[in-house]
């Protein structure tokens, strides 16, 4: 018998699209929740058209919508809204990531939804949240990163703003949304009531930069771009080796690590150099120190340095490529990549959940759905609609089942 996830029994209506919301509901699905994706007929989530696309199928959509079901309802029609509100009575959580006001305009505000199910937990992710002077502005990932300050501290000193190699704006909003949903589920066990969760992607960017804002508020010195450096611990960055890069990170409270590092690098004379005697001095004199360390690390390969530094208890590691991470013994020992079957793409290795639970493990629940694949199933099993009634709704373009041809007019 398969082990059930910790959120088994929790049902989620997912109205979100592209990344922030789908990432949140994907995480809830991995934890065992039943996630039913509500898509607009006839096009569905725009993520379905995002590259890479192979034989008409989006690998992007597959990666963040695995394990979900899909139904297609036209929420702009009165009949479609009625069907949706009937479904709300059967669900625990709603997640959407529209610009504030969109759900209100179609008559599906939190007030209207909670009126039919006071236990519903409604999570809304948006660029700037539901309040404030910027609330009506659209904000995709890089805009949230820019407005929240991440781009101002990413890159090298004097260089242009650099976007990190992942969608921190969307992912940050998605992760905090999951935390909010789980918190609300726990609180509902005490109060018996649901609540509204307002997630701002900009807020989340601020939250994950706690150190940068603390330094600004404490010292009135604005954080600057530091490349891979740390603002107060030195060395704490990437260095070039003969075949790649290595990351070395000395701890604040272990001064002997500096002496050991100098010894391993063949830089014994620097142990007595007062310019570099403490972390504070090394930070102040970083411009003089970094070129020396760069040249020293270039002598050997990344693996050779790691083999020499780890026995000295000096924290270090490789700067791996995506290919190297995918093939690494550590990532695979942790089962961070799992093959999931797809009807068109075949067996594809997807990133597994990083949440390791001993009794109720998180796991990918299955493949990604076709648009409207489960419309018939959900309407019949949860609302008790007859096949005749469902067919009438399909004929009127109120709902769409994958077996029906969409009306593209």
C-alpha positions as CSV (number, residue, x, y, z in Angstrom):
1,X,0.0,0.0,0.0
2,X,1.4,3.4,-1.0
3,X,2.3,5.8,1.8
4,X,0.1,8.9,1.8
5,X,1.5,12.3,2.0
6,X,1.0,14.6,5.0
7,X,-1.6,16.7,3.1
8,X,-3.7,13.7,2.1
9,X,-7.3,14.7,2.2
10,X,-6.7,18.4,1.5
11,X,-8.2,19.5,-1.8
12,X,-6.9,22.5,-3.7
13,X,-8.5,24.5,-6.6
14,X,-5.6,25.9,-8.6
15,X,-6.6,29.0,-10.7
16,X,-3.0,30.1,-11.2
17,X,-0.8,30.1,-14.3
18,X,2.8,30.3,-15.5
19,X,5.0,29.9,-12.4
20,X,4.5,31.5,-8.9
21,X,1.1,29.9,-8.3
22,X,1.8,26.6,-10.1
23,X,5.0,26.2,-8.1
24,X,3.0,26.6,-4.9
25,X,0.3,24.1,-5.9
26,X,3.0,21.7,-7.2
27,X,4.6,21.7,-3.8
28,X,1.2,21.1,-2.1
29,X,0.6,18.2,-4.6
30,X,4.0,16.7,-3.8
31,X,3.0,16.8,-0.1
32,X,-0.1,14.8,-0.9
33,X,-2.9,17.3,-1.5
34,X,-5.3,16.7,-4.4
35,X,-4.8,19.7,-6.8
36,X,-7.4,20.4,-9.5
37,X,-6.2,23.0,-12.0
38,X,-8.9,25.2,-13.3
39,X,-8.0,26.4,-16.8
40,X,-9.7,28.8,-19.2
41,X,-11.2,27.2,-22.3
42,X,-9.9,26.7,-24.9
43,X,-6.3,27.8,-24.3
44,X,-5.5,26.9,-20.7
45,X,-2.5,27.9,-18.8
46,X,0.0,30.0,-20.9
47,X,2.7,27.8,-19.4
48,X,1.5,25.2,-22.0
49,X,3.1,27.4,-24.7
50,X,6.4,28.0,-22.9
51,X,9.6,26.4,-24.3
52,X,11.0,23.9,-24.5
53,X,8.2,22.5,-26.6
54,X,8.6,19.0,-28.1
55,X,5.9,17.5,-30.3
56,X,3.5,20.3,-29.1
57,X,4.1,19.6,-25.4
58,X,5.8,22.1,-23.1
59,X,8.4,20.6,-20.8
60,X,8.1,23.8,-18.7
61,X,4.4,23.1,-18.0
62,X,5.1,19.5,-17.3
63,X,7.8,20.4,-14.7
64,X,5.6,22.5,-12.5
65,X,2.1,20.9,-13.1
66,X,3.0,17.3,-12.6
67,X,0.6,15.4,-10.3
68,X,-2.4,17.7,-10.9
69,X,-5.8,17.3,-12.5
70,X,-7.1,19.7,-15.0
71,X,-10.7,21.0,-15.6
72,X,-11.7,23.7,-17.9
73,X,-14.5,26.1,-17.0
74,X,-15.5,29.5,-18.6
75,X,-15.6,31.6,-15.4
76,X,-16.9,34.6,-17.3
77,X,-20.3,32.9,-17.8
78,X,-23.0,32.7,-15.1
79,X,-23.3,29.0,-15.5
80,X,-19.5,28.6,-15.3
81,X,-19.4,30.7,-12.1
82,X,-22.2,28.6,-10.5
83,X,-20.3,25.4,-11.3
84,X,-17.1,26.9,-9.8
85,X,-18.9,28.0,-6.6
86,X,-20.4,24.5,-6.3
87,X,-16.9,23.1,-6.5
88,X,-15.7,25.6,-3.8
89,X,-18.0,23.9,-1.3
90,X,-16.0,20.7,-1.8
91,X,-12.5,22.2,-1.5
92,X,-10.2,23.4,1.2
93,X,-7.9,25.8,-0.6
94,X,-7.9,28.2,-3.6
95,X,-4.7,29.6,-5.1
96,X,-4.7,32.3,-7.8
97,X,-2.0,34.7,-9.1
98,X,-4.0,37.3,-11.0
99,X,-3.5,41.0,-10.8
100,X,-5.6,42.3,-7.9
101,X,-9.2,42.9,-8.9
102,X,-9.5,40.3,-11.6
103,X,-11.4,37.8,-9.5
104,X,-13.7,40.7,-8.2
105,X,-14.5,41.7,-11.8
106,X,-15.8,38.3,-12.7
107,X,-17.9,38.0,-9.5
108,X,-15.6,35.6,-7.7
109,X,-14.1,37.7,-5.0
110,X,-13.0,36.2,-1.7
111,X,-16.2,37.6,-0.1
112,X,-18.4,35.8,-2.6
113,X,-16.4,32.6,-2.4
114,X,-16.2,32.5,1.4
115,X,-20.0,33.1,1.5
116,X,-20.5,29.6,0.1
117,X,-17.6,28.0,2.2
118,X,-16.5,29.8,5.3
119,X,-13.7,27.2,5.7
120,X,-12.1,28.0,2.4
121,X,-8.5,29.2,2.5
122,X,-8.0,31.6,-0.4
123,X,-4.3,32.4,-1.3
124,X,-3.7,35.3,-3.8
125,X,-0.2,35.9,-5.2
126,X,0.5,39.1,-7.0
127,X,3.4,41.4,-7.8
128,X,2.8,44.0,-5.1
129,X,0.0,42.5,-3.0
130,X,-3.6,43.6,-2.5
131,X,-2.8,47.0,-0.9
132,X,-0.5,49.9,-1.5
133,X,0.0,52.4,-4.3
134,X,1.5,49.8,-6.7
135,X,-1.1,47.1,-6.1
136,X,-2.6,47.4,-9.6
137,X,0.7,47.2,-11.5
138,X,1.5,44.0,-13.3
139,X,4.8,42.4,-12.1
140,X,6.4,39.4,-13.6
141,X,9.4,37.7,-12.0
142,X,12.2,40.1,-13.0
143,X,10.1,43.1,-12.2
144,X,9.5,41.8,-8.6
145,X,13.3,41.2,-8.3
146,X,14.0,44.7,-9.4
147,X,11.4,46.4,-7.2
148,X,12.4,44.3,-4.2
149,X,16.1,45.1,-4.5
150,X,17.6,41.7,-5.5
151,X,18.9,43.1,-8.8
152,X,20.7,45.9,-7.0
153,X,22.9,43.5,-5.1
154,X,23.4,40.9,-7.7
155,X,26.4,41.1,-10.1
156,X,29.9,42.7,-9.7
157,X,30.7,46.1,-8.4
158,X,30.3,48.7,-11.1
159,X,28.4,46.3,-13.4
160,X,24.8,46.3,-14.6
161,X,22.0,44.6,-12.6
162,X,22.2,40.9,-13.0
163,X,19.2,38.5,-12.8
164,X,20.0,35.4,-10.8
165,X,19.9,32.2,-12.8
166,X,16.5,31.2,-11.4
167,X,13.1,32.9,-11.1
168,X,13.5,34.1,-7.5
169,X,10.5,36.5,-7.8
170,X,8.1,33.8,-8.8
171,X,9.7,31.0,-6.7
172,X,9.9,33.2,-3.6
173,X,6.2,34.0,-3.9
174,X,5.3,30.4,-4.4
175,X,7.2,29.2,-1.4
176,X,5.8,31.8,0.9
177,X,2.3,31.0,-0.4
178,X,2.8,27.4,0.6
179,X,3.9,28.5,4.1
180,X,0.8,30.7,4.4
181,X,-1.5,27.9,3.2
182,X,0.0,25.4,5.7
183,X,-0.3,27.9,8.5
184,X,-3.9,28.6,7.7
185,X,-4.8,24.9,7.5
186,X,-3.3,24.4,11.0
187,X,-5.2,27.5,12.4
188,X,-8.4,26.3,10.8
189,X,-8.2,23.1,12.9
190,X,-8.6,25.4,15.9
191,X,-11.1,28.0,14.7
192,X,-13.0,26.0,12.0
193,X,-12.7,29.1,9.7
194,X,-10.8,29.8,6.6
195,X,-9.0,33.1,5.7
196,X,-7.5,35.2,3.0
197,X,-3.8,35.0,2.3
198,X,-2.2,38.0,0.5
199,X,1.2,37.2,-0.9
200,X,3.2,40.0,-2.6
201,X,6.2,38.9,-4.7
202,X,7.9,42.2,-3.9
203,X,7.4,41.5,-0.1
204,X,8.9,38.0,-0.5
205,X,12.0,39.5,-2.3
206,X,12.4,41.9,0.7
207,X,12.0,39.0,3.2
208,X,14.7,36.8,1.7
209,X,17.2,39.7,1.9
210,X,17.0,40.1,5.6
211,X,20.8,40.7,5.9
212,X,20.9,43.4,3.3
213,X,18.1,45.4,4.9
214,X,19.4,44.9,8.4
215,X,22.8,46.3,7.3
216,X,21.2,49.3,5.7
217,X,19.0,50.1,8.6
218,X,21.8,49.7,11.1
219,X,24.6,51.4,9.3
220,X,23.0,53.6,6.6
221,X,25.5,52.0,4.2
222,X,23.7,50.6,1.1
223,X,24.7,47.0,0.2
224,X,26.6,46.8,-3.1
225,X,27.1,44.2,-5.7
226,X,29.8,41.8,-4.5
227,X,29.8,39.0,-7.1
228,X,30.0,35.7,-5.1
229,X,31.5,37.5,-2.1
230,X,29.9,37.8,1.4
231,X,29.8,41.3,2.8
232,X,31.5,40.5,6.1
233,X,33.1,37.0,5.9
234,X,36.3,36.7,3.8
235,X,37.2,34.6,1.9
236,X,33.6,33.5,1.3
237,X,33.3,33.3,-2.5
238,X,34.1,31.4,-5.7
239,X,37.7,31.2,-7.0
240,X,39.0,30.0,-10.4
241,X,40.9,26.7,-10.5
242,X,42.8,25.1,-13.3
243,X,39.7,23.3,-14.6
244,X,36.7,25.3,-13.2
245,X,35.7,27.0,-10.0
246,X,35.7,26.3,-6.3
247,X,33.7,27.9,-3.5
248,X,35.4,28.5,-0.2
249,X,33.6,29.8,2.8
250,X,35.5,30.5,6.1
251,X,33.4,30.7,9.2
252,X,33.3,33.9,11.3
253,X,34.2,32.3,14.6
254,X,37.0,30.0,13.6
255,X,40.1,32.2,13.1
256,X,42.4,29.2,12.7
257,X,40.7,28.4,9.4
258,X,42.5,31.3,7.8
259,X,45.9,30.0,8.9
260,X,45.1,26.5,7.6
261,X,43.9,27.8,4.3
262,X,47.1,29.9,3.8
263,X,49.2,26.8,4.6
264,X,47.3,24.6,2.1
265,X,47.6,27.2,-0.6
266,X,51.3,27.7,0.0
267,X,50.8,31.2,1.3
268,X,52.4,30.8,4.7
269,X,53.8,34.4,4.7
270,X,50.3,35.7,4.7
271,X,49.6,34.2,8.1
272,X,51.6,37.0,9.7
273,X,50.4,39.7,7.4
274,X,48.5,42.1,9.6
275,X,46.3,43.3,6.6
276,X,44.6,39.9,6.6
277,X,44.8,38.9,10.3
278,X,41.0,39.0,11.0
279,X,37.8,38.7,9.0
280,X,37.2,42.4,9.4
281,X,40.7,43.3,8.1
282,X,40.3,40.8,5.2
283,X,37.0,42.5,4.3
284,X,38.6,46.0,4.4
285,X,41.5,44.8,2.3
286,X,39.6,42.5,0.0
287,X,40.8,44.3,-3.2
288,X,44.4,43.4,-2.3
289,X,43.6,39.8,-1.1
290,X,41.4,38.5,-3.9
291,X,44.0,38.6,-6.7
292,X,46.5,36.7,-4.5
293,X,43.9,34.0,-3.8
294,X,42.8,33.8,-7.4
295,X,46.3,33.1,-8.6
296,X,46.9,30.5,-5.8
297,X,43.8,28.5,-6.6
298,X,44.6,28.4,-10.4
299,X,47.4,26.0,-9.7
300,X,45.3,22.9,-9.1
301,X,42.0,21.4,-10.2
302,X,38.8,21.9,-8.2
303,X,38.8,18.3,-7.0
304,X,42.4,18.4,-5.9
305,X,41.7,21.5,-3.8
306,X,38.6,19.9,-2.3
307,X,40.6,16.8,-1.3
308,X,43.2,19.0,0.4
309,X,40.9,21.4,2.1
310,X,38.2,19.1,3.5
311,X,40.6,17.2,5.8
312,X,41.4,20.6,7.3
313,X,37.7,21.2,8.0
314,X,37.7,24.2,5.6
315,X,34.2,24.5,4.1
316,X,34.4,24.2,0.3
317,X,32.7,22.8,-2.7
318,X,32.6,22.8,-6.5
319,X,30.7,25.2,-8.7
320,X,28.8,22.6,-10.5
321,X,27.0,23.0,-13.9
322,X,23.4,21.9,-14.2
323,X,24.7,18.7,-16.0
324,X,27.1,18.0,-13.1
325,X,24.5,18.5,-10.5
326,X,22.1,16.2,-12.4
327,X,24.8,13.5,-12.5
328,X,26.2,14.0,-8.9
329,X,26.2,11.1,-6.5
330,X,24.9,13.4,-3.7
331,X,21.9,14.7,-5.6
332,X,21.0,11.2,-6.7
333,X,21.5,9.6,-3.3
334,X,19.0,12.2,-2.1
335,X,16.6,11.1,-4.9
336,X,16.4,14.7,-6.2
337,X,15.7,13.6,-9.7
338,X,12.8,11.2,-10.5
339,X,11.7,9.8,-13.8
340,X,8.1,10.6,-14.6
341,X,6.2,9.2,-17.6
342,X,4.6,11.6,-20.1
343,X,2.4,10.4,-22.9
344,X,4.4,12.5,-25.5
345,X,7.7,13.4,-23.9
346,X,8.3,9.9,-22.6
347,X,10.1,9.3,-19.3
348,X,11.5,12.6,-18.2
349,X,13.7,13.2,-15.1
350,X,12.0,15.9,-13.0
351,X,13.2,17.6,-9.9
352,X,11.8,15.9,-6.9
353,X,10.6,17.5,-3.7
354,X,13.4,18.5,-1.3
355,X,11.2,18.0,1.7
356,X,12.2,14.7,3.3
357,X,9.6,13.3,5.8
358,X,10.3,10.1,7.6
359,X,6.7,8.7,7.8
360,X,4.7,10.6,5.2
361,X,7.2,11.3,2.4
362,X,6.6,14.0,-0.2
363,X,6.8,12.7,-3.8
364,X,5.7,13.5,-7.3
365,X,2.1,12.3,-7.7
366,X,2.1,11.7,-11.4
367,X,2.3,13.3,-14.8
368,X,1.0,16.6,-16.0
369,X,-2.6,16.7,-17.2
370,X,-3.9,17.6,-20.6
371,X,-6.0,20.7,-20.7
372,X,-9.5,19.7,-19.4
373,X,-8.5,16.1,-19.0
374,X,-10.4,15.7,-15.8
375,X,-13.4,17.9,-16.3
376,X,-15.8,15.1,-16.8
377,X,-14.4,13.1,-13.8
378,X,-14.5,16.0,-11.4
379,X,-18.0,17.3,-12.3
380,X,-19.4,13.8,-12.1
381,X,-17.6,12.6,-8.9
382,X,-17.7,15.9,-6.8
383,X,-20.9,17.6,-8.1
384,X,-22.9,14.5,-9.1
385,X,-23.6,15.9,-12.6
386,X,-24.9,13.4,-15.1
387,X,-23.1,12.7,-18.4
388,X,-26.1,14.3,-20.2
389,X,-25.7,17.5,-18.2
390,X,-22.0,17.6,-18.7
391,X,-22.4,17.1,-22.5
392,X,-24.9,20.0,-22.5
393,X,-22.3,22.2,-20.7
394,X,-19.7,21.2,-23.3
395,X,-22.0,21.9,-26.2
396,X,-22.5,25.4,-24.8
397,X,-18.8,26.0,-24.2
398,X,-19.3,26.5,-20.5
399,X,-16.9,23.7,-19.8
400,X,-14.4,21.8,-21.9
401,X,-13.4,18.2,-21.8
402,X,-10.3,17.1,-23.7
403,X,-12.5,14.8,-25.7
404,X,-14.4,17.8,-27.1
405,X,-13.0,20.0,-29.8
406,X,-12.5,23.6,-28.5
407,X,-14.3,26.5,-30.1
408,X,-11.4,28.8,-31.1
409,X,-13.6,31.6,-32.5
